[in-house]
Amino acid sequence: MTRPTHLVALPSARRDDVTDAELVVSAAAGQRWASEALFRRHFATAVRLSWRLAPRCDAEDVAQDALVEALTHLKQLSNPAAFVGWLRGIVVRVVRGRLRRRSLLRRLGFGDADEEVDLDAVISPSTPPEASVQIRELYRAMEKLPTEERMVLALTRIEGLTNEEAAQSMGLSLATVKRRLASALAALDVSEGDA
């Protein structure tokens, strides 16, 4: 009796024991369980990154679109172990597209320019009041930055990426990332002085 092709045994006892590279190879070969495991494993990270890059965008929607794009094009990934960085680049591209579209709609008179960002959704109730105030001030100041500067700042200072990783994720040169980061930090210093 032949085994149905859509039922594939897990390569190890637990899916948590499988590396991203193994999941990528299996998913690229058409094994649905591997695609589902990659989606579940990286969805929360993609949501968090999306929100930090563009708090006014629907972070879960962006994360879902980015993961679907990644899983659809897995065969284009030459190094399966580089999945996380590759996915990060896709999230950045999807966010950029959403921001461009929103900006265009706003210029055409559509869209809500005064939409409030719900920081309570990301600030833990256990956060000390002083830290909570600082986080709110930071996000208010970041909202005033140009999109590309805000994205570089979020990737390097909030997500903790190196300048090289941010450059790779954004498809920019290292020099461009450094310039945008310096400009963003200078703008934040000025806004702190105004407060």
Secondary structure, DSSP 8 states (H G I E B T S, - for coil): ----TT----SSS-GGGS-HHHHHHHHHTT-HHHHHHHHHHHHHHHHHHHHHH-TTS-HHHHHHHHHHHHHHTGGG-S-GGGHHHHHHHHHHHHHHHHHHHHHHHHHTT-S-TT----GGGTS-TTS-HHHHHHHHHHHHHHHTS-HHHHHHHIIIIIS---HHHHHHHHT--HHHHHHHHHHHHHHHHHHHHH-
